Amino acid sequence: MENDWKKIKTYTNAVQAEIVKQMLEENGIPAVVLNKQDSSYLFGKIELYVNEASIDVAERLIGEAEGEF
């Protein structure tokens, strides 16, 4: 991953992380989900990354959408 990608959110639910990623992409913000969970026991974190230039818009969109989850 390039250096200009920054982690903006951490999840424990893979589905929720993917929903947020899709919402960001639908709004023109490229996003990457990095799943660091153990595949057998499902402990660990799932990290959401966006380009450094898009952090402010992405955080605002996530904040508006969090009431829906």
PDB file of N, CA, C and O in Angstrom:
ATOM      1  N   MET A   1       0.845  -1.171   0.000  1.00  0.00           N
ATOM      2  CA  MET A   1       0.000   0.000   0.000  1.00  0.00           C
ATOM      3  C   MET A   1       0.893   1.239   0.000  1.00  0.00           C
ATOM      4  O   MET A   1       1.926   1.278   0.670  1.00  0.00           O
ATOM      5  N   GLU A   2       0.485   2.229  -0.748  1.00  0.00           N
ATOM      6  CA  GLU A   2       1.261   3.452  -0.856  1.00  0.00           C
ATOM      7  C   GLU A   2       1.265   4.223   0.458  1.00  0.00           C
ATOM      8  O   GLU A   2       0.423   3.985   1.324  1.00  0.00           O
ATOM      9  N   ASN A   3       2.195   5.131   0.603  1.00  0.00           N
ATOM     10  CA  ASN A   3       2.367   5.871   1.849  1.00  0.00           C
ATOM     11  C   ASN A   3       1.269   6.885   2.124  1.00  0.00           C
ATOM     12  O   ASN A   3       1.107   7.303   3.270  1.00  0.00           O
ATOM     13  N   ASP A   4       0.506   7.297   1.111  1.00  0.00           N
ATOM     14  CA  ASP A   4      -0.496   8.336   1.335  1.00  0.00           C
ATOM     15  C   ASP A   4      -1.855   7.780   1.749  1.00  0.00           C
ATOM     16  O   ASP A   4      -2.840   8.517   1.715  1.00  0.00           O
ATOM     17  N   TRP A   5      -1.946   6.521   2.133  1.00  0.00           N
ATOM     18  CA  TRP A   5      -3.178   5.916   2.645  1.00  0.00           C
ATOM     19  C   TRP A   5      -3.109   5.919   4.168  1.00  0.00           C
ATOM     20  O   TRP A   5      -2.093   5.542   4.753  1.00  0.00           O
ATOM     21  N   LYS A   6      -4.194   6.348   4.802  1.00  0.00           N
ATOM     22  CA  LYS A   6      -4.229   6.448   6.263  1.00  0.00           C
ATOM     23  C   LYS A   6      -5.420   5.665   6.824  1.00  0.00           C
ATOM     24  O   LYS A   6      -6.501   5.644   6.235  1.00  0.00           O
ATOM     25  N   LYS A   7      -5.199   5.030   7.964  1.00  0.00           N
ATOM     26  CA  LYS A   7      -6.269   4.299   8.641  1.00  0.00           C
ATOM     27  C   LYS A   7      -7.198   5.309   9.302  1.00  0.00           C
ATOM     28  O   LYS A   7      -6.757   6.182  10.049  1.00  0.00           O
ATOM     29  N   ILE A   8      -8.513   5.175   9.012  1.00  0.00           N
ATOM     30  CA  ILE A   8      -9.453   6.109   9.615  1.00  0.00           C
ATOM     31  C   ILE A   8     -10.431   5.430  10.560  1.00  0.00           C
ATOM     32  O   ILE A   8     -11.080   6.104  11.360  1.00  0.00           O
ATOM     33  N   LYS A   9     -10.549   4.115  10.484  1.00  0.00           N
ATOM     34  CA  LYS A   9     -11.531   3.421  11.326  1.00  0.00           C
ATOM     35  C   LYS A   9     -11.088   1.970  11.503  1.00  0.00           C
ATOM     36  O   LYS A   9     -10.459   1.387  10.620  1.00  0.00           O
ATOM     37  N   THR A  10     -11.425   1.399  12.657  1.00  0.00           N
ATOM     38  CA  THR A  10     -11.146  -0.003  12.950  1.00  0.00           C
ATOM     39  C   THR A  10     -12.451  -0.686  13.334  1.00  0.00           C
ATOM     40  O   THR A  10     -13.244  -0.143  14.103  1.00  0.00           O
ATOM     41  N   TYR A  11     -12.664  -1.868  12.800  1.00  0.00           N
ATOM     42  CA  TYR A  11     -13.888  -2.635  13.044  1.00  0.00           C
ATOM     43  C   TYR A  11     -13.544  -4.022  13.569  1.00  0.00           C
ATOM     44  O   TYR A  11     -12.410  -4.485  13.448  1.00  0.00           O
ATOM     45  N   THR A  12     -14.539  -4.673  14.150  1.00  0.00           N
ATOM     46  CA  THR A  12     -14.428  -6.093  14.487  1.00  0.00           C
ATOM     47  C   THR A  12     -15.411  -6.904  13.647  1.00  0.00           C
ATOM     48  O   THR A  12     -15.346  -8.133  13.629  1.00  0.00           O
ATOM     49  N   ASN A  13     -16.317  -6.223  12.956  1.00  0.00           N
ATOM     50  CA  ASN A  13     -17.324  -6.864  12.124  1.00  0.00           C
ATOM     51  C   ASN A  13     -16.966  -6.629  10.655  1.00  0.00           C
ATOM     52  O   ASN A  13     -16.980  -5.490  10.189  1.00  0.00           O
ATOM     53  N   ALA A  14     -16.646  -7.699   9.924  1.00  0.00           N
ATOM     54  CA  ALA A  14     -16.225  -7.589   8.530  1.00  0.00           C
ATOM     55  C   ALA A  14     -17.333  -7.039   7.643  1.00  0.00           C
ATOM     56  O   ALA A  14     -17.063  -6.276   6.715  1.00  0.00           O
ATOM     57  N   VAL A  15     -18.569  -7.416   7.916  1.00  0.00           N
ATOM     58  CA  VAL A  15     -19.687  -6.946   7.101  1.00  0.00           C
ATOM     59  C   VAL A  15     -19.845  -5.435   7.242  1.00  0.00           C
ATOM     60  O   VAL A  15     -20.036  -4.736   6.246  1.00  0.00           O
ATOM     61  N   GLN A  16     -19.768  -4.936   8.449  1.00  0.00           N
ATOM     62  CA  GLN A  16     -19.894  -3.499   8.677  1.00  0.00           C
ATOM     63  C   GLN A  16     -18.768  -2.743   7.968  1.00  0.00           C
ATOM     64  O   GLN A  16     -19.010  -1.692   7.374  1.00  0.00           O
ATOM     65  N   ALA A  17     -17.557  -3.262   8.023  1.00  0.00           N
ATOM     66  CA  ALA A  17     -16.425  -2.617   7.347  1.00  0.00           C
ATOM     67  C   ALA A  17     -16.660  -2.558   5.841  1.00  0.00           C
ATOM     68  O   ALA A  17     -16.370  -1.540   5.212  1.00  0.00           O
ATOM     69  N   GLU A  18     -17.174  -3.623   5.262  1.00  0.00           N
ATOM     70  CA  GLU A  18     -17.436  -3.658   3.824  1.00  0.00           C
ATOM     71  C   GLU A  18     -18.566  -2.708   3.437  1.00  0.00           C
ATOM     72  O   GLU A  18     -18.515  -2.089   2.374  1.00  0.00           O
ATOM     73  N   ILE A  19     -19.586  -2.584   4.286  1.00  0.00           N
ATOM     74  CA  ILE A  19     -20.688  -1.662   4.018  1.00  0.00           C
ATOM     75  C   ILE A  19     -20.176  -0.224   3.983  1.00  0.00           C
ATOM     76  O   ILE A  19     -20.542   0.550   3.098  1.00  0.00           O
ATOM     77  N   VAL A  20     -19.335   0.128   4.942  1.00  0.00           N
ATOM     78  CA  VAL A  20     -18.777   1.478   4.989  1.00  0.00           C
ATOM     79  C   VAL A  20     -17.870   1.709   3.783  1.00  0.00           C
ATOM     80  O   VAL A  20     -17.895   2.787   3.189  1.00  0.00           O
ATOM     81  N   LYS A  21     -17.082   0.724   3.421  1.00  0.00           N
ATOM     82  CA  LYS A  21     -16.213   0.837   2.245  1.00  0.00           C
ATOM     83  C   LYS A  21     -17.046   1.094   0.992  1.00  0.00           C
ATOM     84  O   LYS A  21     -16.706   1.967   0.193  1.00  0.00           O
ATOM     85  N   GLN A  22     -18.129   0.345   0.815  1.00  0.00           N
ATOM     86  CA  GLN A  22     -18.996   0.531  -0.347  1.00  0.00           C
ATOM     87  C   GLN A  22     -19.613   1.923  -0.351  1.00  0.00           C
ATOM     88  O   GLN A  22     -19.689   2.563  -1.400  1.00  0.00           O
ATOM     89  N   MET A  23     -20.054   2.398   0.807  1.00  0.00           N
ATOM     90  CA  MET A  23     -20.651   3.724   0.914  1.00  0.00           C
ATOM     91  C   MET A  23     -19.643   4.796   0.496  1.00  0.00           C
ATOM     92  O   MET A  23     -19.987   5.735  -0.221  1.00  0.00           O
ATOM     93  N   LEU A  24     -18.405   4.649   0.948  1.00  0.00           N
ATOM     94  CA  LEU A  24     -17.374   5.619   0.568  1.00  0.00           C
ATOM     95  C   LEU A  24     -17.121   5.584  -0.930  1.00  0.00           C
ATOM     96  O   LEU A  24     -17.020   6.633  -1.566  1.00  0.00           O
ATOM     97  N   GLU A  25     -17.016   4.382  -1.504  1.00  0.00           N
ATOM     98  CA  GLU A  25     -16.761   4.263  -2.935  1.00  0.00           C
ATOM     99  C   GLU A  25     -17.917   4.813  -3.760  1.00  0.00           C
ATOM    100  O   GLU A  25     -17.692   5.379  -4.829  1.00  0.00           O
ATOM    101  N   GLU A  26     -19.149   4.657  -3.285  1.00  0.00           N
ATOM    102  CA  GLU A  26     -20.303   5.225  -3.981  1.00  0.00           C
ATOM    103  C   GLU A  26     -20.271   6.746  -3.971  1.00  0.00           C
ATOM    104  O   GLU A  26     -20.878   7.387  -4.829  1.00  0.00           O
ATOM    105  N   ASN A  27     -19.572   7.321  -3.014  1.00  0.00           N
ATOM    106  CA  ASN A  27     -19.424   8.768  -2.922  1.00  0.00           C
ATOM    107  C   ASN A  27     -18.104   9.254  -3.520  1.00  0.00           C
ATOM    108  O   ASN A  27     -17.693  10.390  -3.282  1.00  0.00           O
ATOM    109  N   GLY A  28     -17.448   8.406  -4.287  1.00  0.00           N
ATOM    110  CA  GLY A  28     -16.241   8.792  -5.009  1.00  0.00           C
ATOM    111  C   GLY A  28     -14.966   8.781  -4.204  1.00  0.00           C
ATOM    112  O   GLY A  28     -13.979   9.393  -4.612  1.00  0.00           O
ATOM    113  N   ILE A  29     -14.955   8.100  -3.067  1.00  0.00           N
ATOM    114  CA  ILE A  29     -13.761   8.030  -2.216  1.00  0.00           C
ATOM    115  C   ILE A  29     -13.214   6.606  -2.258  1.00  0.00           C
ATOM    116  O   ILE A  29     -13.846   5.691  -1.730  1.00  0.00           O
ATOM    117  N   PRO A  30     -12.058   6.403  -2.871  1.00  0.00           N
ATOM    118  CA  PRO A  30     -11.462   5.067  -2.875  1.00  0.00           C
ATOM    119  C   PRO A  30     -11.122   4.638  -1.447  1.00  0.00           C
ATOM    120  O   PRO A  30     -10.574   5.419  -0.669  1.00  0.00           O
ATOM    121  N   ALA A  31     -11.453   3.391  -1.114  1.00  0.00           N
ATOM    122  CA  ALA A  31     -11.202   2.872   0.233  1.00  0.00           C
ATOM    123  C   ALA A  31     -10.689   1.448   0.145  1.00  0.00           C
ATOM    124  O   ALA A  31     -10.983   0.722  -0.805  1.00  0.00           O
ATOM    125  N   VAL A  32      -9.915   1.056   1.154  1.00  0.00           N
ATOM    126  CA  VAL A  32      -9.348  -0.287   1.230  1.00  0.00           C
ATOM    127  C   VAL A  32      -9.635  -0.852   2.613  1.00  0.00           C
ATOM    128  O   VAL A  32      -9.444  -0.172   3.621  1.00  0.00           O
ATOM    129  N   VAL A  33     -10.096  -2.102   2.658  1.00  0.00           N
ATOM    130  CA  VAL A  33     -10.311  -2.806   3.916  1.00  0.00           C
ATOM    131  C   VAL A  33      -9.177  -3.813   4.077  1.00  0.00           C
ATOM    132  O   VAL A  33      -8.935  -4.635   3.193  1.00  0.00           O
ATOM    133  N   LEU A  34      -8.495  -3.743   5.195  1.00  0.00           N
ATOM    134  CA  LEU A  34      -7.410  -4.670   5.500  1.00  0.00           C
ATOM    135  C   LEU A  34      -7.846  -5.531   6.679  1.00  0.00           C
ATOM    136  O   LEU A  34      -7.917  -5.060   7.814  1.00  0.00           O
ATOM    137  N   ASN A  35      -8.137  -6.798   6.397  1.00  0.00           N
ATOM    138  CA  ASN A  35      -8.655  -7.714   7.404  1.00  0.00           C
ATOM    139  C   ASN A  35      -7.483  -8.394   8.113  1.00  0.00           C
ATOM    140  O   ASN A  35      -6.758  -9.188   7.513  1.00  0.00           O
ATOM    141  N   LYS A  36      -7.310  -8.077   9.381  1.00  0.00           N
ATOM    142  CA  LYS A  36      -6.235  -8.659  10.193  1.00  0.00           C
ATOM    143  C   LYS A  36      -6.774  -9.662  11.199  1.00  0.00           C
ATOM    144  O   LYS A  36      -6.097  -9.998  12.171  1.00  0.00           O
ATOM    145  N   GLN A  37      -8.004 -10.147  10.965  1.00  0.00           N
ATOM    146  CA  GLN A  37      -8.594 -11.122  11.875  1.00  0.00           C
ATOM    147  C   GLN A  37      -8.026 -12.508  11.627  1.00  0.00           C
ATOM    148  O   GLN A  37      -7.665 -12.858  10.503  1.00  0.00           O
ATOM    149  N   ASP A  38      -7.953 -13.289  12.694  1.00  0.00           N
ATOM    150  CA  ASP A  38      -7.586 -14.692  12.591  1.00  0.00           C
ATOM    151  C   ASP A  38      -8.723 -15.416  11.870  1.00  0.00           C
ATOM    152  O   ASP A  38      -9.888 -15.236  12.222  1.00  0.00           O
ATOM    153  N   SER A  39      -8.404 -16.220  10.882  1.00  0.00           N
ATOM    154  CA  SER A  39      -9.447 -16.859  10.078  1.00  0.00           C
ATOM    155  C   SER A  39     -10.186 -17.967  10.822  1.00  0.00           C
ATOM    156  O   SER A  39     -11.316 -18.288  10.453  1.00  0.00           O
ATOM    157  N   SER A  40      -9.606 -18.548  11.829  1.00  0.00           N
ATOM    158  CA  SER A  40     -10.261 -19.638  12.552  1.00  0.00           C
ATOM    159  C   SER A  40     -11.130 -19.144  13.697  1.00  0.00           C
ATOM    160  O   SER A  40     -12.254 -19.615  13.875  1.00  0.00           O
ATOM    161  N   TYR A  41     -10.621 -18.202  14.470  1.00  0.00           N
ATOM    162  CA  TYR A  41     -11.314 -17.773  15.682  1.00  0.00           C
ATOM    163  C   TYR A  41     -11.935 -16.380  15.578  1.00  0.00           C
ATOM    164  O   TYR A  41     -12.640 -15.949  16.490  1.00  0.00           O
ATOM    165  N   LEU A  42     -11.680 -15.683  14.485  1.00  0.00           N
ATOM    166  CA  LEU A  42     -12.253 -14.369  14.197  1.00  0.00           C
ATOM    167  C   LEU A  42     -12.008 -13.335  15.293  1.00  0.00           C
ATOM    168  O   LEU A  42     -12.896 -12.548  15.620  1.00  0.00           O
ATOM    169  N   PHE A  43     -10.806 -13.341  15.856  1.00  0.00           N
ATOM    170  CA  PHE A  43     -10.428 -12.249  16.746  1.00  0.00           C
ATOM    171  C   PHE A  43      -9.414 -11.391  16.002  1.00  0.00           C
ATOM    172  O   PHE A  43      -8.724 -11.865  15.100  1.00  0.00           O
ATOM    173  N   GLY A  44      -9.335 -10.156  16.383  1.00  0.00           N
ATOM    174  CA  GLY A  44      -8.453  -9.223  15.699  1.00  0.00           C
ATOM    175  C   GLY A  44      -9.254  -8.073  15.128  1.00  0.00           C
ATOM    176  O   GLY A  44     -10.447  -7.944  15.407  1.00  0.00           O
ATOM    177  N   LYS A  45      -8.621  -7.252  14.346  1.00  0.00           N
ATOM    178  CA  LYS A  45      -9.228  -6.023  13.847  1.00  0.00           C
ATOM    179  C   LYS A  45      -9.297  -6.019  12.325  1.00  0.00           C
ATOM    180  O   LYS A  45      -8.539  -6.702  11.635  1.00  0.00           O
ATOM    181  N   ILE A  46     -10.229  -5.228  11.841  1.00  0.00           N
ATOM    182  CA  ILE A  46     -10.374  -4.966  10.418  1.00  0.00           C
ATOM    183  C   ILE A  46     -10.202  -3.465  10.255  1.00  0.00           C
ATOM    184  O   ILE A  46     -10.937  -2.685  10.862  1.00  0.00           O
ATOM    185  N   GLU A  47      -9.235  -3.053   9.438  1.00  0.00           N
ATOM    186  CA  GLU A  47      -8.900  -1.643   9.321  1.00  0.00           C
ATOM    187  C   GLU A  47      -9.395  -1.076   7.992  1.00  0.00           C
ATOM    188  O   GLU A  47      -9.311  -1.735   6.956  1.00  0.00           O
ATOM    189  N   LEU A  48      -9.909   0.148   8.035  1.00  0.00           N
ATOM    190  CA  LEU A  48     -10.390   0.848   6.854  1.00  0.00           C
ATOM    191  C   LEU A  48      -9.428   1.993   6.544  1.00  0.00           C
ATOM    192  O   LEU A  48      -9.155   2.837   7.397  1.00  0.00           O
ATOM    193  N   TYR A  49      -8.921   2.010   5.319  1.00  0.00           N
ATOM    194  CA  TYR A  49      -7.965   3.022   4.890  1.00  0.00           C
ATOM    195  C   TYR A  49      -8.545   3.853   3.753  1.00  0.00           C
ATOM    196  O   TYR A  49      -9.263   3.336   2.896  1.00  0.00           O
ATOM    197  N   VAL A  50      -8.227   5.144   3.754  1.00  0.00           N
ATOM    198  CA  VAL A  50      -8.561   6.021   2.639  1.00  0.00           C
ATOM    199  C   VAL A  50      -7.332   6.868   2.317  1.00  0.00           C
ATOM    200  O   VAL A  50      -6.391   6.968   3.104  1.00  0.00           O
ATOM    201  N   ASN A  51      -7.377   7.474   1.130  1.00  0.00           N
ATOM    202  CA  ASN A  51      -6.299   8.353   0.714  1.00  0.00           C
ATOM    203  C   ASN A  51      -6.253   9.560   1.632  1.00  0.00           C
ATOM    204  O   ASN A  51      -7.290  10.064   2.062  1.00  0.00           O
ATOM    205  N   GLU A  52      -5.058  10.016   1.927  1.00  0.00           N
ATOM    206  CA  GLU A  52      -4.871  11.127   2.872  1.00  0.00           C
ATOM    207  C   GLU A  52      -5.669  12.369   2.476  1.00  0.00           C
ATOM    208  O   GLU A  52      -6.141  13.101   3.347  1.00  0.00           O
ATOM    209  N   ALA A  53      -5.824  12.613   1.187  1.00  0.00           N
ATOM    210  CA  ALA A  53      -6.554  13.783   0.712  1.00  0.00           C
ATOM    211  C   ALA A  53      -8.053  13.676   0.977  1.00  0.00           C
ATOM    212  O   ALA A  53      -8.752  14.690   0.972  1.00  0.00           O
ATOM    213  N   SER A  54      -8.557  12.466   1.208  1.00  0.00           N
ATOM    214  CA  SER A  54      -9.996  12.243   1.369  1.00  0.00           C
ATOM    215  C   SER A  54     -10.422  12.025   2.820  1.00  0.00           C
ATOM    216  O   SER A  54     -11.589  11.725   3.067  1.00  0.00           O
ATOM    217  N   ILE A  55      -9.531  12.165   3.765  1.00  0.00           N
ATOM    218  CA  ILE A  55      -9.831  11.835   5.159  1.00  0.00           C
ATOM    219  C   ILE A  55     -11.001  12.658   5.703  1.00  0.00           C
ATOM    220  O   ILE A  55     -11.908  12.100   6.320  1.00  0.00           O
ATOM    221  N   ASP A  56     -10.995  13.960   5.487  1.00  0.00           N
ATOM    222  CA  ASP A  56     -12.048  14.815   6.065  1.00  0.00           C
ATOM    223  C   ASP A  56     -13.429  14.442   5.547  1.00  0.00           C
ATOM    224  O   ASP A  56     -14.373  14.317   6.328  1.00  0.00           O
ATOM    225  N   VAL A  57     -13.552  14.264   4.246  1.00  0.00           N
ATOM    226  CA  VAL A  57     -14.845  13.916   3.650  1.00  0.00           C
ATOM    227  C   VAL A  57     -15.280  12.529   4.108  1.00  0.00           C
ATOM    228  O   VAL A  57     -16.450  12.320   4.428  1.00  0.00           O
ATOM    229  N   ALA A  58     -14.337  11.572   4.141  1.00  0.00           N
ATOM    230  CA  ALA A  58     -14.658  10.207   4.550  1.00  0.00           C
ATOM    231  C   ALA A  58     -15.130  10.165   5.997  1.00  0.00           C
ATOM    232  O   ALA A  58     -16.108   9.481   6.299  1.00  0.00           O
ATOM    233  N   GLU A  59     -14.466  10.872   6.889  1.00  0.00           N
ATOM    234  CA  GLU A  59     -14.872  10.884   8.296  1.00  0.00           C
ATOM    235  C   GLU A  59     -16.249  11.516   8.466  1.00  0.00           C
ATOM    236  O   GLU A  59     -17.036  11.063   9.297  1.00  0.00           O
ATOM    237  N   ARG A  60     -16.550  12.557   7.689  1.00  0.00           N
ATOM    238  CA  ARG A  60     -17.865  13.184   7.762  1.00  0.00           C
ATOM    239  C   ARG A  60     -18.954  12.222   7.287  1.00  0.00           C
ATOM    240  O   ARG A  60     -20.004  12.112   7.919  1.00  0.00           O
ATOM    241  N   LEU A  61     -18.705  11.528   6.175  1.00  0.00           N
ATOM    242  CA  LEU A  61     -19.682  10.570   5.650  1.00  0.00           C
ATOM    243  C   LEU A  61     -19.913   9.413   6.631  1.00  0.00           C
ATOM    244  O   LEU A  61     -21.046   8.978   6.839  1.00  0.00           O
ATOM    245  N   ILE A  62     -18.829   8.929   7.223  1.00  0.00           N
ATOM    246  CA  ILE A  62     -18.963   7.823   8.192  1.00  0.00           C
ATOM    247  C   ILE A  62     -19.739   8.294   9.417  1.00  0.00           C
ATOM    248  O   ILE A  62     -20.587   7.569   9.936  1.00  0.00           O
ATOM    249  N   GLY A  63     -19.449   9.507   9.876  1.00  0.00           N
ATOM    250  CA  GLY A  63     -20.165  10.049  11.028  1.00  0.00           C
ATOM    251  C   GLY A  63     -21.658  10.175  10.769  1.00  0.00           C
ATOM    252  O   GLY A  63     -22.471   9.896  11.651  1.00  0.00           O
ATOM    253  N   GLU A  64     -22.021  10.595   9.560  1.00  0.00           N
ATOM    254  CA  GLU A  64     -23.438  10.714   9.202  1.00  0.00           C
ATOM    255  C   GLU A  64     -24.104   9.342   9.100  1.00  0.00           C
ATOM    256  O   GLU A  64     -25.278   9.196   9.440  1.00  0.00           O
ATOM    257  N   ALA A  65     -23.363   8.343   8.637  1.00  0.00           N
ATOM    258  CA  ALA A  65     -23.925   7.017   8.414  1.00  0.00           C
ATOM    259  C   ALA A  65     -23.961   6.158   9.674  1.00  0.00           C
ATOM    260  O   ALA A  65     -24.705   5.179   9.717  1.00  0.00           O
ATOM    261  N   GLU A  66     -23.182   6.493  10.697  1.00  0.00           N
ATOM    262  CA  GLU A  66     -23.109   5.639  11.877  1.00  0.00           C
ATOM    263  C   GLU A  66     -24.440   5.481  12.599  1.00  0.00           C
ATOM    264  O   GLU A  66     -24.641   4.484  13.292  1.00  0.00           O
ATOM    265  N   GLY A  67     -25.323   6.403  12.463  1.00  0.00           N
ATOM    266  CA  GLY A  67     -26.634   6.285  13.070  1.00  0.00           C
ATOM    267  C   GLY A  67     -27.467   5.168  12.438  1.00  0.00           C
ATOM    268  O   GLY A  67     -28.444   4.712  13.031  1.00  0.00           O
ATOM    269  N   GLU A  68     -27.085   4.727  11.239  1.00  0.00           N
ATOM    270  CA  GLU A  68     -27.822   3.693  10.529  1.00  0.00           C
ATOM    271  C   GLU A  68     -27.421   2.280  10.961  1.00  0.00           C
ATOM    272  O   GLU A  68     -28.153   1.329  10.689  1.00  0.00           O
ATOM    273  N   PHE A  69     -26.281   2.126  11.623  1.00  0.00           N
ATOM    274  CA  PHE A  69     -25.792   0.782  11.953  1.00  0.00           C
ATOM    275  C   PHE A  69     -26.307   0.325  13.281  1.00  0.00           C
ATOM    276  O   PHE A  69     -25.996  -0.783  13.716  1.00  0.00           O
TER     277      PHE A  69
END
